[in-house]
Amino acid sequence: MKRQAVKVRKKRGPPSTGKGTQIQVRLQPDDLTAVDAWRDEQDDVPTRPEAIRTLMRLSLKKPRS
């Protein structure tokens, strides 16, 4: 009896870096619109996830009142 070859499927998307903890955030349409509007004003923020990370970092650097 012939042995059947096993097809190995390639994973989609870029390879995982294995760094950090993945979280998922659900945004309401008005919040997502605000993030996209902020991102459009920036020159160096190409993606939504990067925009959210940048906004989070900027928020955490602000002095608390």
HTML snippet that shows the backbone in 3Dmol.js (N, CA, C, O; Angstrom):
<script src="https://3Dmol.org/build/3Dmol-min.js"></script>
<div id="view" style="width:600px;height:400px;position:relative"></div>
<script>
const pdb = `
ATOM      1  N   MET A   1       0.834  -1.165   0.000  1.00  0.00           N
ATOM      2  CA  MET A   1       0.000   0.000   0.000  1.00  0.00           C
ATOM      3  C   MET A   1       0.889   1.242   0.000  1.00  0.00           C
ATOM      4  O   MET A   1       1.831   1.343   0.786  1.00  0.00           O
ATOM      5  N   LYS A   2       0.579   2.184  -0.889  1.00  0.00           N
ATOM      6  CA  LYS A   2       1.362   3.410  -0.997  1.00  0.00           C
ATOM      7  C   LYS A   2       1.058   4.356   0.156  1.00  0.00           C
ATOM      8  O   LYS A   2      -0.083   4.477   0.601  1.00  0.00           O
ATOM      9  N   ARG A   3       2.095   5.014   0.622  1.00  0.00           N
ATOM     10  CA  ARG A   3       1.927   6.012   1.669  1.00  0.00           C
ATOM     11  C   ARG A   3       1.546   7.343   1.062  1.00  0.00           C
ATOM     12  O   ARG A   3       2.150   7.779   0.083  1.00  0.00           O
ATOM     13  N   GLN A   4       0.558   7.985   1.631  1.00  0.00           N
ATOM     14  CA  GLN A   4       0.128   9.278   1.096  1.00  0.00           C
ATOM     15  C   GLN A   4       0.980  10.390   1.692  1.00  0.00           C
ATOM     16  O   GLN A   4       1.316  10.374   2.876  1.00  0.00           O
ATOM     17  N   ALA A   5       1.314  11.332   0.863  1.00  0.00           N
ATOM     18  CA  ALA A   5       2.106  12.474   1.319  1.00  0.00           C
ATOM     19  C   ALA A   5       1.214  13.412   2.131  1.00  0.00           C
ATOM     20  O   ALA A   5       0.058  13.653   1.781  1.00  0.00           O
ATOM     21  N   VAL A   6       1.759  13.921   3.193  1.00  0.00           N
ATOM     22  CA  VAL A   6       1.025  14.874   4.019  1.00  0.00           C
ATOM     23  C   VAL A   6       1.362  16.268   3.540  1.00  0.00           C
ATOM     24  O   VAL A   6       2.533  16.631   3.425  1.00  0.00           O
ATOM     25  N   LYS A   7       0.325  17.054   3.259  1.00  0.00           N
ATOM     26  CA  LYS A   7       0.545  18.427   2.822  1.00  0.00           C
ATOM     27  C   LYS A   7       0.677  19.317   4.049  1.00  0.00           C
ATOM     28  O   LYS A   7      -0.170  19.303   4.942  1.00  0.00           O
ATOM     29  N   VAL A   8       1.743  20.080   4.073  1.00  0.00           N
ATOM     30  CA  VAL A   8       1.962  21.021   5.166  1.00  0.00           C
ATOM     31  C   VAL A   8       1.466  22.375   4.692  1.00  0.00           C
ATOM     32  O   VAL A   8       1.959  22.922   3.705  1.00  0.00           O
ATOM     33  N   ARG A   9       0.483  22.907   5.408  1.00  0.00           N
ATOM     34  CA  ARG A   9      -0.059  24.212   5.021  1.00  0.00           C
ATOM     35  C   ARG A   9       0.766  25.322   5.642  1.00  0.00           C
ATOM     36  O   ARG A   9       1.148  25.266   6.811  1.00  0.00           O
ATOM     37  N   LYS A  10       1.025  26.322   4.837  1.00  0.00           N
ATOM     38  CA  LYS A  10       1.749  27.477   5.335  1.00  0.00           C
ATOM     39  C   LYS A  10       0.798  28.356   6.133  1.00  0.00           C
ATOM     40  O   LYS A  10      -0.376  28.497   5.791  1.00  0.00           O
ATOM     41  N   LYS A  11       1.330  28.950   7.212  1.00  0.00           N
ATOM     42  CA  LYS A  11       0.525  29.864   8.004  1.00  0.00           C
ATOM     43  C   LYS A  11       0.400  31.179   7.263  1.00  0.00           C
ATOM     44  O   LYS A  11       1.326  31.612   6.577  1.00  0.00           O
ATOM     45  N   ARG A  12      -0.756  31.811   7.407  1.00  0.00           N
ATOM     46  CA  ARG A  12      -0.988  33.097   6.759  1.00  0.00           C
ATOM     47  C   ARG A  12      -0.416  34.225   7.608  1.00  0.00           C
ATOM     48  O   ARG A  12      -0.307  34.103   8.828  1.00  0.00           O
ATOM     49  N   GLY A  13      -0.059  35.306   6.963  1.00  0.00           N
ATOM     50  CA  GLY A  13       0.401  36.485   7.670  1.00  0.00           C
ATOM     51  C   GLY A  13       1.881  36.444   7.969  1.00  0.00           C
ATOM     52  O   GLY A  13       2.576  35.474   7.669  1.00  0.00           O
ATOM     53  N   PRO A  14       2.346  37.539   8.576  1.00  0.00           N
ATOM     54  CA  PRO A  14       3.770  37.600   8.896  1.00  0.00           C
ATOM     55  C   PRO A  14       4.122  36.632  10.013  1.00  0.00           C
ATOM     56  O   PRO A  14       3.256  36.262  10.806  1.00  0.00           O
ATOM     57  N   PRO A  15       5.370  36.220  10.085  1.00  0.00           N
ATOM     58  CA  PRO A  15       5.755  35.293  11.148  1.00  0.00           C
ATOM     59  C   PRO A  15       5.628  35.942  12.524  1.00  0.00           C
ATOM     60  O   PRO A  15       5.857  37.142  12.673  1.00  0.00           O
ATOM     61  N   SER A  16       5.275  35.168  13.495  1.00  0.00           N
ATOM     62  CA  SER A  16       5.109  35.651  14.848  1.00  0.00           C
ATOM     63  C   SER A  16       6.458  36.017  15.450  1.00  0.00           C
ATOM     64  O   SER A  16       7.454  35.326  15.239  1.00  0.00           O
ATOM     65  N   THR A  17       6.476  37.113  16.201  1.00  0.00           N
ATOM     66  CA  THR A  17       7.723  37.510  16.856  1.00  0.00           C
ATOM     67  C   THR A  17       7.875  36.769  18.177  1.00  0.00           C
ATOM     68  O   THR A  17       8.987  36.614  18.683  1.00  0.00           O
ATOM     69  N   GLY A  18       6.761  36.311  18.736  1.00  0.00           N
ATOM     70  CA  GLY A  18       6.813  35.596  20.002  1.00  0.00           C
ATOM     71  C   GLY A  18       7.028  36.506  21.190  1.00  0.00           C
ATOM     72  O   GLY A  18       7.263  36.032  22.301  1.00  0.00           O
ATOM     73  N   LYS A  19       6.953  37.801  20.971  1.00  0.00           N
ATOM     74  CA  LYS A  19       7.190  38.758  22.046  1.00  0.00           C
ATOM     75  C   LYS A  19       5.885  39.452  22.407  1.00  0.00           C
ATOM     76  O   LYS A  19       5.041  39.699  21.546  1.00  0.00           O
ATOM     77  N   GLY A  20       5.729  39.763  23.684  1.00  0.00           N
ATOM     78  CA  GLY A  20       4.564  40.515  24.125  1.00  0.00           C
ATOM     79  C   GLY A  20       3.353  39.628  24.364  1.00  0.00           C
ATOM     80  O   GLY A  20       3.342  38.443  24.033  1.00  0.00           O
ATOM     81  N   THR A  21       2.347  40.238  24.943  1.00  0.00           N
ATOM     82  CA  THR A  21       1.095  39.551  25.216  1.00  0.00           C
ATOM     83  C   THR A  21       0.031  40.110  24.293  1.00  0.00           C
ATOM     84  O   THR A  21      -0.165  41.323  24.223  1.00  0.00           O
ATOM     85  N   GLN A  22      -0.646  39.242  23.596  1.00  0.00           N
ATOM     86  CA  GLN A  22      -1.685  39.681  22.681  1.00  0.00           C
ATOM     87  C   GLN A  22      -2.960  39.966  23.468  1.00  0.00           C
ATOM     88  O   GLN A  22      -3.400  39.163  24.291  1.00  0.00           O
ATOM     89  N   ILE A  23      -3.539  41.134  23.192  1.00  0.00           N
ATOM     90  CA  ILE A  23      -4.841  41.459  23.766  1.00  0.00           C
ATOM     91  C   ILE A  23      -5.758  41.871  22.625  1.00  0.00           C
ATOM     92  O   ILE A  23      -5.298  42.291  21.563  1.00  0.00           O
ATOM     93  N   GLN A  24      -7.036  41.749  22.852  1.00  0.00           N
ATOM     94  CA  GLN A  24      -8.000  42.171  21.851  1.00  0.00           C
ATOM     95  C   GLN A  24      -8.873  43.245  22.458  1.00  0.00           C
ATOM     96  O   GLN A  24      -9.325  43.133  23.598  1.00  0.00           O
ATOM     97  N   VAL A  25      -9.102  44.283  21.685  1.00  0.00           N
ATOM     98  CA  VAL A  25      -9.913  45.396  22.140  1.00  0.00           C
ATOM     99  C   VAL A  25     -11.008  45.628  21.119  1.00  0.00           C
ATOM    100  O   VAL A  25     -10.751  45.682  19.916  1.00  0.00           O
ATOM    101  N   ARG A  26     -12.218  45.763  21.603  1.00  0.00           N
ATOM    102  CA  ARG A  26     -13.346  46.052  20.715  1.00  0.00           C
ATOM    103  C   ARG A  26     -13.645  47.540  20.827  1.00  0.00           C
ATOM    104  O   ARG A  26     -13.918  48.041  21.918  1.00  0.00           O
ATOM    105  N   LEU A  27     -13.595  48.251  19.701  1.00  0.00           N
ATOM    106  CA  LEU A  27     -13.836  49.687  19.699  1.00  0.00           C
ATOM    107  C   LEU A  27     -15.185  49.993  19.052  1.00  0.00           C
ATOM    108  O   LEU A  27     -15.587  49.361  18.075  1.00  0.00           O
ATOM    109  N   GLN A  28     -15.862  50.970  19.620  1.00  0.00           N
ATOM    110  CA  GLN A  28     -17.114  51.443  19.043  1.00  0.00           C
ATOM    111  C   GLN A  28     -16.792  52.280  17.807  1.00  0.00           C
ATOM    112  O   GLN A  28     -15.687  52.813  17.700  1.00  0.00           O
ATOM    113  N   PRO A  29     -17.729  52.404  16.879  1.00  0.00           N
ATOM    114  CA  PRO A  29     -17.449  53.125  15.628  1.00  0.00           C
ATOM    115  C   PRO A  29     -16.918  54.544  15.821  1.00  0.00           C
ATOM    116  O   PRO A  29     -16.031  54.967  15.079  1.00  0.00           O
ATOM    117  N   ASP A  30     -17.438  55.288  16.801  1.00  0.00           N
ATOM    118  CA  ASP A  30     -16.961  56.659  16.988  1.00  0.00           C
ATOM    119  C   ASP A  30     -15.523  56.684  17.506  1.00  0.00           C
ATOM    120  O   ASP A  30     -14.755  57.573  17.140  1.00  0.00           O
ATOM    121  N   ASP A  31     -15.150  55.722  18.352  1.00  0.00           N
ATOM    122  CA  ASP A  31     -13.762  55.642  18.827  1.00  0.00           C
ATOM    123  C   ASP A  31     -12.822  55.247  17.692  1.00  0.00           C
ATOM    124  O   ASP A  31     -11.724  55.789  17.569  1.00  0.00           O
ATOM    125  N   LEU A  32     -13.252  54.317  16.880  1.00  0.00           N
ATOM    126  CA  LEU A  32     -12.433  53.885  15.750  1.00  0.00           C
ATOM    127  C   LEU A  32     -12.250  55.019  14.746  1.00  0.00           C
ATOM    128  O   LEU A  32     -11.173  55.179  14.170  1.00  0.00           O
ATOM    129  N   THR A  33     -13.297  55.800  14.539  1.00  0.00           N
ATOM    130  CA  THR A  33     -13.211  56.954  13.649  1.00  0.00           C
ATOM    131  C   THR A  33     -12.204  57.966  14.188  1.00  0.00           C
ATOM    132  O   THR A  33     -11.437  58.552  13.425  1.00  0.00           O
ATOM    133  N   ALA A  34     -12.210  58.170  15.511  1.00  0.00           N
ATOM    134  CA  ALA A  34     -11.266  59.102  16.127  1.00  0.00           C
ATOM    135  C   ALA A  34      -9.834  58.611  15.982  1.00  0.00           C
ATOM    136  O   ALA A  34      -8.934  59.405  15.707  1.00  0.00           O
ATOM    137  N   VAL A  35      -9.611  57.319  16.162  1.00  0.00           N
ATOM    138  CA  VAL A  35      -8.265  56.748  15.999  1.00  0.00           C
ATOM    139  C   VAL A  35      -7.813  56.915  14.547  1.00  0.00           C
ATOM    140  O   VAL A  35      -6.676  57.312  14.293  1.00  0.00           O
ATOM    141  N   ASP A  36      -8.692  56.614  13.602  1.00  0.00           N
ATOM    142  CA  ASP A  36      -8.339  56.753  12.188  1.00  0.00           C
ATOM    143  C   ASP A  36      -8.055  58.212  11.812  1.00  0.00           C
ATOM    144  O   ASP A  36      -7.151  58.488  11.023  1.00  0.00           O
ATOM    145  N   ALA A  37      -8.833  59.145  12.380  1.00  0.00           N
ATOM    146  CA  ALA A  37      -8.608  60.567  12.096  1.00  0.00           C
ATOM    147  C   ALA A  37      -7.254  61.007  12.647  1.00  0.00           C
ATOM    148  O   ALA A  37      -6.523  61.744  11.986  1.00  0.00           O
ATOM    149  N   TRP A  38      -6.920  60.559  13.856  1.00  0.00           N
ATOM    150  CA  TRP A  38      -5.620  60.900  14.443  1.00  0.00           C
ATOM    151  C   TRP A  38      -4.501  60.314  13.596  1.00  0.00           C
ATOM    152  O   TRP A  38      -3.489  60.969  13.344  1.00  0.00           O
ATOM    153  N   ARG A  39      -4.692  59.075  13.159  1.00  0.00           N
ATOM    154  CA  ARG A  39      -3.669  58.395  12.349  1.00  0.00           C
ATOM    155  C   ARG A  39      -3.445  59.121  11.030  1.00  0.00           C
ATOM    156  O   ARG A  39      -2.311  59.223  10.562  1.00  0.00           O
ATOM    157  N   ASP A  40      -4.525  59.630  10.426  1.00  0.00           N
ATOM    158  CA  ASP A  40      -4.402  60.344   9.152  1.00  0.00           C
ATOM    159  C   ASP A  40      -3.597  61.639   9.298  1.00  0.00           C
ATOM    160  O   ASP A  40      -2.966  62.093   8.343  1.00  0.00           O
ATOM    161  N   GLU A  41      -3.623  62.231  10.502  1.00  0.00           N
ATOM    162  CA  GLU A  41      -2.867  63.469  10.746  1.00  0.00           C
ATOM    163  C   GLU A  41      -1.374  63.204  10.944  1.00  0.00           C
ATOM    164  O   GLU A  41      -0.562  64.119  10.804  1.00  0.00           O
ATOM    165  N   GLN A  42      -1.011  61.979  11.262  1.00  0.00           N
ATOM    166  CA  GLN A  42       0.380  61.635  11.551  1.00  0.00           C
ATOM    167  C   GLN A  42       1.095  61.226  10.270  1.00  0.00           C
ATOM    168  O   GLN A  42       0.482  60.715   9.332  1.00  0.00           O
ATOM    169  N   ASP A  43       2.401  61.459  10.250  1.00  0.00           N
ATOM    170  CA  ASP A  43       3.200  61.087   9.077  1.00  0.00           C
ATOM    171  C   ASP A  43       3.789  59.689   9.196  1.00  0.00           C
ATOM    172  O   ASP A  43       4.049  59.038   8.184  1.00  0.00           O
ATOM    173  N   ASP A  44       3.999  59.224  10.419  1.00  0.00           N
ATOM    174  CA  ASP A  44       4.779  57.999  10.598  1.00  0.00           C
ATOM    175  C   ASP A  44       4.013  56.866  11.285  1.00  0.00           C
ATOM    176  O   ASP A  44       4.640  55.959  11.832  1.00  0.00           O
ATOM    177  N   VAL A  45       2.685  56.892  11.271  1.00  0.00           N
ATOM    178  CA  VAL A  45       1.893  55.829  11.906  1.00  0.00           C
ATOM    179  C   VAL A  45       1.111  55.112  10.803  1.00  0.00           C
ATOM    180  O   VAL A  45       0.046  55.579  10.398  1.00  0.00           O
ATOM    181  N   PRO A  46       1.631  53.980  10.315  1.00  0.00           N
ATOM    182  CA  PRO A  46       1.024  53.341   9.149  1.00  0.00           C
ATOM    183  C   PRO A  46      -0.213  52.487   9.419  1.00  0.00           C
ATOM    184  O   PRO A  46      -1.058  52.347   8.535  1.00  0.00           O
ATOM    185  N   THR A  47      -0.339  51.919  10.602  1.00  0.00           N
ATOM    186  CA  THR A  47      -1.429  50.971  10.830  1.00  0.00           C
ATOM    187  C   THR A  47      -2.244  51.350  12.064  1.00  0.00           C
ATOM    188  O   THR A  47      -1.779  52.103  12.920  1.00  0.00           O
ATOM    189  N   ARG A  48      -3.443  50.828  12.144  1.00  0.00           N
ATOM    190  CA  ARG A  48      -4.289  51.051  13.318  1.00  0.00           C
ATOM    191  C   ARG A  48      -3.648  50.529  14.597  1.00  0.00           C
ATOM    192  O   ARG A  48      -3.617  51.252  15.593  1.00  0.00           O
ATOM    193  N   PRO A  49      -3.127  49.284  14.607  1.00  0.00           N
ATOM    194  CA  PRO A  49      -2.513  48.810  15.844  1.00  0.00           C
ATOM    195  C   PRO A  49      -1.364  49.698  16.314  1.00  0.00           C
ATOM    196  O   PRO A  49      -1.224  49.958  17.509  1.00  0.00           O
ATOM    197  N   GLU A  50      -0.545  50.160  15.378  1.00  0.00           N
ATOM    198  CA  GLU A  50       0.554  51.035  15.758  1.00  0.00           C
ATOM    199  C   GLU A  50       0.020  52.367  16.267  1.00  0.00           C
ATOM    200  O   GLU A  50       0.587  52.938  17.198  1.00  0.00           O
ATOM    201  N   ALA A  51      -1.057  52.872  15.675  1.00  0.00           N
ATOM    202  CA  ALA A  51      -1.667  54.115  16.154  1.00  0.00           C
ATOM    203  C   ALA A  51      -2.180  53.949  17.577  1.00  0.00           C
ATOM    204  O   ALA A  51      -1.997  54.840  18.406  1.00  0.00           O
ATOM    205  N   ILE A  52      -2.819  52.822  17.872  1.00  0.00           N
ATOM    206  CA  ILE A  52      -3.341  52.575  19.211  1.00  0.00           C
ATOM    207  C   ILE A  52      -2.194  52.455  20.207  1.00  0.00           C
ATOM    208  O   ILE A  52      -2.287  52.987  21.313  1.00  0.00           O
ATOM    209  N   ARG A  53      -1.111  51.763  19.838  1.00  0.00           N
ATOM    210  CA  ARG A  53       0.048  51.651  20.727  1.00  0.00           C
ATOM    211  C   ARG A  53       0.664  53.026  20.992  1.00  0.00           C
ATOM    212  O   ARG A  53       1.040  53.334  22.123  1.00  0.00           O
ATOM    213  N   THR A  54       0.767  53.855  19.940  1.00  0.00           N
ATOM    214  CA  THR A  54       1.351  55.190  20.091  1.00  0.00           C
ATOM    215  C   THR A  54       0.479  56.063  20.986  1.00  0.00           C
ATOM    216  O   THR A  54       0.993  56.762  21.860  1.00  0.00           O
ATOM    217  N   LEU A  55      -0.833  56.030  20.776  1.00  0.00           N
ATOM    218  CA  LEU A  55      -1.739  56.818  21.615  1.00  0.00           C
ATOM    219  C   LEU A  55      -1.668  56.370  23.071  1.00  0.00           C
ATOM    220  O   LEU A  55      -1.712  57.200  23.979  1.00  0.00           O
ATOM    221  N   MET A  56      -1.557  55.069  23.295  1.00  0.00           N
ATOM    222  CA  MET A  56      -1.457  54.553  24.656  1.00  0.00           C
ATOM    223  C   MET A  56      -0.172  55.059  25.310  1.00  0.00           C
ATOM    224  O   MET A  56      -0.199  55.511  26.454  1.00  0.00           O
ATOM    225  N   ARG A  57       0.954  54.985  24.593  1.00  0.00           N
ATOM    226  CA  ARG A  57       2.233  55.442  25.143  1.00  0.00           C
ATOM    227  C   ARG A  57       2.188  56.928  25.457  1.00  0.00           C
ATOM    228  O   ARG A  57       2.683  57.359  26.498  1.00  0.00           O
ATOM    229  N   LEU A  58       1.589  57.724  24.549  1.00  0.00           N
ATOM    230  CA  LEU A  58       1.485  59.159  24.787  1.00  0.00           C
ATOM    231  C   LEU A  58       0.617  59.446  26.011  1.00  0.00           C
ATOM    232  O   LEU A  58       0.926  60.346  26.792  1.00  0.00           O
ATOM    233  N   SER A  59      -0.433  58.712  26.176  1.00  0.00           N
ATOM    234  CA  SER A  59      -1.328  58.897  27.308  1.00  0.00           C
ATOM    235  C   SER A  59      -0.636  58.544  28.618  1.00  0.00           C
ATOM    236  O   SER A  59      -0.830  59.225  29.625  1.00  0.00           O
ATOM    237  N   LEU A  60       0.163  57.491  28.612  1.00  0.00           N
ATOM    238  CA  LEU A  60       0.839  57.066  29.835  1.00  0.00           C
ATOM    239  C   LEU A  60       1.973  58.009  30.236  1.00  0.00           C
ATOM    240  O   LEU A  60       2.351  58.055  31.407  1.00  0.00           O
ATOM    241  N   LYS A  61       2.519  58.759  29.280  1.00  0.00           N
ATOM    242  CA  LYS A  61       3.609  59.702  29.569  1.00  0.00           C
ATOM    243  C   LYS A  61       3.091  61.011  30.163  1.00  0.00           C
ATOM    244  O   LYS A  61       3.854  61.748  30.787  1.00  0.00           O
ATOM    245  N   LYS A  62       1.795  61.311  29.975  1.00  0.00           N
ATOM    246  CA  LYS A  62       1.234  62.565  30.489  1.00  0.00           C
ATOM    247  C   LYS A  62       1.265  62.583  32.010  1.00  0.00           C
ATOM    248  O   LYS A  62       0.976  61.574  32.653  1.00  0.00           O
ATOM    249  N   PRO A  63       1.619  63.738  32.590  1.00  0.00           N
ATOM    250  CA  PRO A  63       1.548  63.820  34.053  1.00  0.00           C
ATOM    251  C   PRO A  63       0.085  63.799  34.514  1.00  0.00           C
ATOM    252  O   PRO A  63      -0.793  64.385  33.880  1.00  0.00           O
ATOM    253  N   ARG A  64      -0.141  63.125  35.606  1.00  0.00           N
ATOM    254  CA  ARG A  64      -1.498  63.029  36.140  1.00  0.00           C
ATOM    255  C   ARG A  64      -1.835  64.294  36.915  1.00  0.00           C
ATOM    256  O   ARG A  64      -0.975  64.875  37.577  1.00  0.00           O
ATOM    257  N   SER A  65      -3.077  64.712  36.830  1.00  0.00           N
ATOM    258  CA  SER A  65      -3.472  65.926  37.557  1.00  0.00           C
ATOM    259  C   SER A  65      -4.222  65.619  38.827  1.00  0.00           C
ATOM    260  O   SER A  65      -4.620  66.535  39.546  1.00  0.00           O
TER     261      SER A  65
END
`;
const viewer = $3Dmol.createViewer("view");
viewer.addModel(pdb, "pdb");
viewer.setStyle({}, {cartoon: {color: "spectrum"}});
viewer.zoomTo();
viewer.render();
</script>
